[in-house]
Amino acid sequence: MGETRLIHGRYQLLDVIGRGGMGEVWRARDEALGRQVAVKCLKPMGPQHDQDFTRVLRERFRREARVAAALQHRGVTVVHDFGESEGVLYLVMELLEGRDLSQLLEDNARAPLPVADVVDIAEQVADALGYTHQQGIVHRDLKPANIVRLHDGAVKICDFGIARLGRDVGFTSRLTGTGIAMGTPHYMSPEQISGAEVDHRSDLYSLGCVLYEIATGVPPFDMEDAWSVLVGHRDTVPEPPRSHRAELPGFFDEVVLDLLAKTPGERPADAGDLRRRIALGRTGEQPVPGRTRPAPSGRQAVVGAGEPRLPSWTRDMTTGHKPHGPVSRTREALDRATALTGAWTTASAVSPAGASGLVPPPLPPATVHRDVAGEGEYVLGPDHPDTLAGRYEAAFTLSRTGHTATALREFTRVSEGRERTLGPDHPDTLAARQESAYVLGRLGRHFEAHQLYAAVLASRERSMGPDHPDSLRCRHNLAFNLGMMGRVEESYRMALEVAGARRRVLGATHPDTLATLYEVACSLGRMDRWAEALRTYREVAHARAGVLGSDHPDTLSARYETGISLGRLGRSEEALALYRSLVDDRTRIGGPMDPETLRARHGLGVSLGRLARWEEALHEARAVSAIRERTLGTGHPDTLVSHREVAVALGWLGRWDEALTGYRKVADIREHTLGPDHPDTLAGRDDEAQCLEQLGRGAEAADLHRMVADRRGHA
């Protein structure tokens, strides 16, 4: 920019007020008019960068200038000038003296803003959006960081970098066809997520997300990774804001839920209508009643018939024995550095904890993180922290959707890059290595996972101390992996130590403490110490109900395991009563076809069988089996377990011919999907042989027993 720090011979740059991988924002003095302004500068890019990507970014920058300069409204940041000087694109704007809504929330320790301020912000933003929409402009990236509240109380929308002119769709499509993230996950409308055309009602949805967050302190879908957030927007009914904060006015609750309608046609007609409803609500007058909607039963409620269903790749998601720990909501690691719409500050990666075990579904569509990481590598280089942060988030999404081999390659690249740039003991390097260990475990490579966990733990304890939460999280995962290796006694002892340390450091009812105590109970069960396991599961379930709520998935998981323990102890009547209650709760929360509802129904059927109520057990097993086959597929492990339960009930009812057909079907499918020597396949053949014995076909049974013994001997 030259040593004079003078842009275009007019704007004297004074100090940096924001910086990112793509450029900077400066406080500057307009020498011609003697006023202070803000100057956003896009860094020049050399020939080493992808020229198509560079061209798109420069065109988008110019587009932001043209769009914003055309807007003249008190609620929109004023753009004074734009141009190019010595290869640097610049945008001159009014200097805003205030804080954006994201900063206000952080200043308030993530607590919600005062109700009066929330309503006032809602009305001012609605008024500004009404104006921009009348000009045919859709913002498309409305979020707290793009809404500024000035010291005098005025509210302004800024950053129109990915805005679309309604009359210029063709040009916009060329700009948005590069795979660059268009929007921010926590505030994207369902139509943005699906890649459909968006109009002004998409901005209204994003505004609903913003208002929800500043009113309650959390976004409407505060999930643990970006992909889950996107699925939440598309498929999950949000809880009413007043369920988080009772003092919110009723009209505001209704307005926000209308804004968050899944389909554009169900939202307010336009921002002008929205502003009028808010103004009426502020004066105490009754606005036009909104549409009647069913009250959602918890965060897991999903839209009903006629609405979009969860994508097919989520069907195999089940809650199992897995390492637990808090999963921090990831920040916009690369969006602010590569898009032209952020606050121009470089964000750092936040390290989520372990992931659920999934059966690999078809590869999901390209996600925000993976696209941005690829573009970031072109612009910033492969080892830039923001590039690696994008790769980390892409790997984490892959691991959570079952693509463990691909995730491992990505985590390895991130680990190596961070080790080169940050050092081997840096927390971000260790986070990537720890995720690599987790993925190794998911791939069944438990010995390699054990070695990597042990190395990460040694580094964490050396740099952070043994009682640091990150050290304890690593020890928790190491204990889990020991159990997967069959070293149950060691797993139990380590989990017990970690539970004690977490109780001491975090408190007895902290979710992390309870997660490790849950693993202690799992180990006790694997050691057939079911009475102790039962006491521990009950302790965890009771504490989670108090801390997380009775409908939280972790609370319900602990209740399910309590039922398992009761059954193992022969207390089937108690187990049956527990499962009936759990089925009711799971159905209310997730619906009758939710995998966890079906898991609870399966437990109920098993309990009926243990009580010799075989007709009822058969009816329950058949019902669950049919739903699982329809929703999960014929070869899914849960479906096969249900098919086997049907065969068991038929056998106890003396219907051995039908039972044989069922057992043989299960064994054949397992042989086809798992292989002839897999332990589950061989167990299925054992079932088949025992059924043949019951039918008096001893010779066939003997041949089958010999075949199974031979295969086990060669395994």
N, C-alpha and C positions, 0 to 999 in steps of 0.2 A: 504493500500500500504506500510505500515510500516513507522516507524518514520524517517527512513533515507531518505524517499522520493526518493529511488533509485529503478529503474525498471530493473530487470534482472541483477543486479550488474553492470550496464553499463550506464543507462540513468538517469542523475540527474535532477529531476523535479524542475524547477525554479519558474515559476508563471503561473497561469491559464490565458489562453487567450480566452477561450470559455467554456461555461457550459450549460448543458441541463439536463432534467430529467433522461436521460439514461447514462450520462457520462460527461467527461471533455476533453478539449484539453489543453495541457501544452506546454509552452516554456521550452525546456530542453537542457542539454548539454550532448553530447555523449563523455563520459570520455575516451573511447578507441581511438577516432579519433580527439578529441579536437575541435569539431564543434557544433554549435547550431542546434537543430532540433525541430520539432513539434511532440508531442506524444499524440495520441488520445487513451483514456482509456474508456473501457466499464465497468460500475460499476457491481460488483457481485450482484446477486439477491438471496434472501433467499427463503425458502420453501413456504412462504406465496404467492409467485407469481405463476402464471400458468406456469407449467413446459414446456408444448408444446410451448407456446409463448416464453419463455426464450430460449429454444433450438433453435428456428428459429432465434431469434435475434443474438445469439452467432454464429450460422452458417453463417448468413448474414454478420456479422462483419468479420469472417474469409474469407468469399468469397470476400469482398471488398479488403482485403489485398492481396489475391492471384491474383485477376484481376488487381489491380493497380500495383503490383510488376512486373507483366509481361509486362508492358508498358514502353517503353523507347523512349520518344519523348520530344522535348523542350517545346511542348504545353500541356504536361500532368504532373501533380504533381508527383515527384519522391518519391517512397516508398522504404525506406532503409531496414526495418526489421519489423517483427511482431511476436507475440508469446503470452504466458500467464505467468503471474507472480503472485503468491499468490492469485490465483483465479481471477485476473484481466486480461482481454484480452487487448492487446495494439497494436498500429500500429504506427510505426516511419516513419515520412515523412520529406521531406525538409521543412524548415521554410521559408514561403513565405513573403517577405517584400513588401507589397502592400495593395490594397483594392479590395474587390470583387465588381462586377458591381452594386449590390444592394446598397452597401455602397457608391459607387461613385454617384449614383443617389440621395441618401439621402444627401450626402455632397453638392450636387448641388441643394438642395431644390426641388427635384423631377423634375427639368428642364432637358431637354434632353442634352446628351453629345455633345461636338463639332463634327461636321460632319466628319472631318478628323479622329478623334479618333474612331468614330462609324465604318467607313469603314475599318480602320486598325484592329480593334477588330474582325470584321466580317471575314476578310481574315485569321487572325491567328487562330480563332476558327475553321473555315472551314478546314484549314490545319491539325489541331490536330484531328478533327473528321475523316478526311480522313484516317489518320493513324490508329486510334482505330477501325474504321470499317473494314479496311483491316485485322486487327487481329481477326475479327469475334466478336467484342464486341460492344454492343449497350448500351449507357449510361442510357437512360430511365428517367432521372430526370435532364435534362439540364435546368438551370434557372440562373438568375443573381447572386444569392448567391453562385453558384458552378463554377463561372468563375472569376478568379482573374487577375487583371492587376497590374503587378509589377511596382516598382518605375522607372525602366529603360524602361518601355513601353512594355515589353514582357507580353503575355497573357497565362494563364494556366488553363486547366480544372481540377477540383478536384472532390472528392467524388463519387466514383464508387460503392456505397453501394448497389444499386439495378440494377447494370448492368447485362446484360445477355450475356453469351457466345453463339454465334450462334450454336455451335456444342453441347450444353449442355442444350437443351430445357427442357428435362424431369426433370432434377434436379432443374432447375429454377422454373418450374411450382409448384414443391412441396414447394419451398420457398415462392412463391407468392400466395398460395392458402389459406392464413390465414385471409384474410380480411384486412391486413395492407395496408394503403394507398400507392399505387405504383405510384409516380409522384406527381406533385404539380398543382392544378387546373388551374392557369393562364398560364401554359406552357405545358399542356397535349395535345397530338395529338388526333384527333377524334377516331382513332383505339384503343388507350389506353382507352379512355372513354367508348367505346362500349365493351371492354373486348376481342377484337380480337387480333390475333397474331401481334406483332410489329417487325419491322426490322429497319435497319439503317435510313430509311426515316422518322421514328417517331422522331429520334433525329433532323433531318433537320427541321421538323415542329416546334419543341421546340426552335431550334435556330432562326427560323423566329419570334417567339413570343418575344424572348430576344432582337433581333435586332430592332424589332418594338418598344419595350419599351425604349431602350436606345436612339433611334433616335427621339422619339416623347414625351417621358416622361410618357406615359401611356401604359399598355398592349393592345393588339389588342381587347380584350373583357374585358373592365373594368366595369363589372357588379357589382350589389350590394350584391350578395351572391354567395357562391361557386357553388350551383346548377345552377344558371343562367349562370355563367361562363362556366360550362361544356356544357350546351345547346348551348351557343354561339359558342364554338369551333366546335361543331358538325354541327350546322345548319345555322350560320350567316356568311354572306360575310363580311370580314373586310374592313374598309375604307382604301384607299391607304395612306401610311405614309405621302406622300406629301400633302394630304389634311389637315394634322396637321401642317406641316412644309415645306414650299414651297422651301427652299434652299437645300433640299435633292436632290442628283443627280438622274436623271431619271433611270439610270441602277439599282441603289440601290432600288428604288421603285418597279421596275419590279422583281428583285431578291427576295425581301421579300414577295411579293404577290405570287410568284411561290412557295416559301417555305411553305406558309400558305394554299396551295391547300387542299381541303377536303379529297381527295383520294390520297394515296401514289403514284400511277402511274402518277399523274399530277405534282409531285414535281421534282426537279432536280434529275438526275439519281443517283448521289453520291456526297459526299462532295468534291471530287477532281474536279469534273465538276463545282461545286459551286465556289471553290477557283479560278479556272481559269476565270470564268465570272467576279468575283470581281476584280481580277488583271487586266483584260482587261479594265474594267470600270475605274479603278484608273488611267490608263495610257491614257485614252481618246479614246481608240480604241472601236469599236462597237462590243459588244458580239453578239453571235448568238441570234436572236430575240426570245423572249418567246412567249407563247401562247397568243392569243387574248382573252381577257375576257371582259364581260360587266362591265361598271362602276357601282358600287353599289350606290344606292341612299340613303345614310344615314346609320347609325349604324343598323337600323332595317331591311335592305335588307336581304332576305333569299335566299338560294340556290334554283334554279328553278327545272323544271321537270327533273326527272332522278337522282336527288340528294336526300339525306336523308331528310325527312320531320320532322317538330317539333314533339316531342313525344305526345301521346294522352293526357297525363295529363296536357299539357299546353293549351288545347283548351278552357277551361273555364276561362282563365285569361282575365279579363276585367278591364278597368280603371273606377273606381267609386268614390263616395265621400269617402275619406279615410284620416286618418291623414297623413300628409306629413312631410318630414324632410330629411336632408341629410343622406344618408346611406353610411357609411365609408366602404371602401374595407377591408374586414377582412384579418388579417395577418395569417400566418401559425401557428395557435395557438398550435397545438400538433405535427405537422409534424417534427419540428426541435427537439422536445424532445424525440420522440419515434422511428423515422426512423434514420438510420445511415448516412444520406446524407445531413444534414443541416449544418449551421454554428455553431451549438452547443450553441445557446443562447436561453434562455427561452423567448418566446413571450407572450404578454398579450393580452387578448381578447379585441376586439373593439366592441362597442355596436351599432348595426344597429338600425335605427329607425323603426317605424311601418311597417306593411305588407299589401299587397293588399287583398281584400276579394275575396275568391275563392269558387266555388262549389267543394266539395271534389272529386278528381279523384282517380283512383286506386293508391295504395301506390307505389311510385317510387322505383327503385332499391336502394339497400343500398348505401348511399353516403359516400364520404370521411370522413366527420366529424363524422358520427355515428359509422363507423367502428373503427376509431382511438380512439374515446371516450371510446368505449368498451374495446379495448386493453389497453388504458391508465389506466383504472380503475384497471385492473389486476396488472399492473406494478407499478403505482404511488400511488394507493389508491383512494377511491371515492371522497375525499375532496381536492385532490391536485388541485392547480389552473389550471394546464394544462388539467386535466381530466374534470373539470367543464367548461373550455373554449370549449373543444370538445363537451360536452353535450349542451352547449349554442348554438353553431353553428348548431348542429343537430336539436335542437328545433326550431331554427329560420327557417331552411330549411323546416321543417314540417309545420310550420305556414304559410309559403309562398306558399306551395303547397296544402293548404286546409285541412291538417290533424290537426285541431285545438285541438281536445280533447287530442291527443297524445302529441302535442306540449305543452299543458298546464301542463301535468304531468312532462315533461322534465324540463320546466322552473321552476316549483315548486321545483323539486329536486335541480336544480342549485341555486335557491334563498336560500333554506335551507342550502345547503353546504357552500355557500359564506357567509351567515350570521354567521355560526359557525366559519369559518376560517378568514374572513376579517372584520366581524362586520356588524351591520344592516345599517349603514350610508355610507359604502364604495360605491364608484361609480359603481363598478361591481355588487354588491348586488342589488343596486337600478335599474340598467339596466335590470337585470333578473326579478325583481318584476314588472317593468314597462311593459316589454313584456308579463308577465302573465296577467296584466290588459288588455292589448290589445287583447289577445286571449280570455279572458273572454267576452269581448265585441263582438268578432266574434261569440261566442257561444250563443249570445243573453242574457247573464247574466250581463246586464248593471248596475244593482245596485251594484253587487259585484265589477265590474270593477271600478265603481265610487268610492267606498270606498278605493280600493287599489290605484287608481290614486291619491286620496286626501292624503293618507298616504305617498306615495312616494314624492309627491309635497312638503308636509310639511318638510320631511327629506331633500330634495334637497335645499329648500329655507333656511333651518336652517344651512346646511353645506356649501352651495355654494353661497347663496344670490338669491334674486328673479329675477335678470336679467341675471343670468348665462344661457348660451345657453341650457344646459340640463334642467334647471328649466323651461325655456320657452317652450321647447319641451314637457315637461310633462303637462304644462298648456294647450298647444295646443291640446294634446290628450284628456285631461279632458273636454275641450270645445266640442270637437267632440262627446265624449261619452254622454255629456248632451243632445246634439241634438238627439242622438239615443234614449234617454230616453223620448223624447217628450218635454223636457224643453228647447224649442227653444229660448225663450227670454234670458234665462241665458246663453245658448250656444253662442248666438250672442254677448252679452255684454262681455263675457270672450274672445271670439275670437278677438273682436275689441281691447280689452286691450292688448292681446298678439301681435297683428299686430303692434300696436303702440310701444310696447316695443322692438319688433324685428327691427322695422324701426330705432329706436333710437340706438340700440346696434349693429345691423348688417348692416344697410343701407336699403334704400327704395327698392332697386332692388335685394337684396339677395334672393336666392331661398326659404329660410325658411320664410322670410317676405311675399313673394308672395304666399307661400303655405297657410299661415294663412289668408291672404287677400282673397284667394279663398274660404276658409271656411266661412269667413264673407259673401261673396256673396251667398254661399249655404244657410246660415241661412236667409238672406234677401228673397231669393226665397221661402223658407218654410213659411215665414211670409207674402207671397203675396206682397212683396214690390219689384215688378219686375223692376221698373224703376231704383231703386238704385242698384239692383242686376246686371242689364245690365251694368251700368256705372262701377261697380267694376270688373265684368268679363272682360270687355274691357280693363280696366287698367291693369289687371293681364296678359291678352293675349299680350298686347303691350310690357309690361316690359319683359315677358318671351321670346318673340321673340328677343329682344335686348340682353338679357343675355344668354339664352340657345340656341337660334336659332329658326328659324321659323318652322323647322321640328321636334323639340323636342316633345316627347309625352305630356309633361305637357303644352306646348304651344298649341298643338292641342286640348287637353282636355278643356282648357279655351275657345277656339274658339267654341267648340261644345256647351258648356254651354251658350255662348253668343247667339247662335242660339236658344236654348231653351227659353231664356229670350225674344228674339225678337218675337217668336211665342206666348208666353204668353201675350205679349203686343199688339197682333193683327197685328204686322208688318210682315206679312207672306211673302211679296215679298222680303224684306230684308233677312229674314230667309232663303228663298229658294236660293237666290244668295250665301249666306254664305255656306249653305250645299253643293251646287254644287262645290264650290271652295274646301271645306273640303274633299269631296269625291275624287276629283282629287288628292289632296295631300296625302290622306290616301292610295289611290290605288298605287300611285307612290312609297310610302315608304314601305307599308306593303303588297301590293298585293290586288287583288280584293276580296279574300275570308278572309282577316284578319277581326277579330271580330270588330275592330274599324272602318274599312271601311264600314262594314255592318251597324254599329250603325249610321254612318253619312248618309248612304243611307236611313235608316229608317226615320231619321229626315227630309230628303228631301221628302220622300213620304208623311209624315204627313203634311208638308208645302203645297204640291200639293193639298191634301185634303182640307186644310183650305182655299185654293183659289178656291175650287169647281171644280178642274181639276181632276175629279174622275176616268176617264179612265186611265190617266197617273198615278194617285196614286195607282190604282189597279195593273197596270203593275209593278210598282216599288215594291209594297208590296209582290206580288207573287214571283218576282225574289229574293228578300232578304229572304223570307220565305223558298224557295227551297234550297238556299245555306246554310242557318242556319240549316235546318233539316239535310242536308247532312254532315255538318262539326261539328255541336254541338250536334245533336241528337234531336229526336222528343219531348222529355220532357224538354228540356232546357228552362229556363224562357225567354231568348231572342227569341227562336223559337216560343214560344207560343204568345209572344207579336206581332210577325210578322203575325202569323195565325189570330190573332184577328184583325189586321189592314186590312187584306184581307177581313174579314167578314164585317168590317165597310164600306169599299169601296163598296162592293156588296150591302149592305143595301141602301146606298145613291144612287146607280144606280137602285134601285127598284127591285133588284134580291133577294127577301127575302127568297125564298126557299134555295138558295145556301148559303145565309148569315146564316140561321138557322143551317145548317149543320156545318158551320165553327165555330159558337159560341158554339154549343154543343160539338164539338170535343175538343175545348180548355177547357171547363168546365170539361169534363170527364177526360182528362189527368191531370188537376190540382187536381181533387178529388182523382185520383189514386196515385199521387205523393205527394200531400200536405195534403190530408185528406179532408173529407166533410165539416168541419167547418172552414177551413182556409179562411181568408178574400179574398184572390185572387180567391179561388174556388167559394165563394159566389158572388163575383163580376161577375164571368163568368156566374153563374146561372141567375143573374139579366139581363145580356145581352141576354141570351136565352129567358127569359120571355118577354122582350120588343120586341124581334123579333116575338114571338108568337102573341103578340098583333097586330103587323103590318100585320100579316097574317090572322087576324080575328079569331084567336083561343083563345078567351078571357078566357074561363073556364080553359084551360090548363095553361094559363099565370097566372091566379089568384091562382091556386094551387101551382104553382112554387114560386110565390111571398110569399105566406103564409109559405111555407117550408123554404125559405131563412130567413124570419123574425123570425121564430121559432129557427132556428139554430143560428142566431145572438143573440137571447135572451139568449141562453144557453151557448154562448161562454164566 
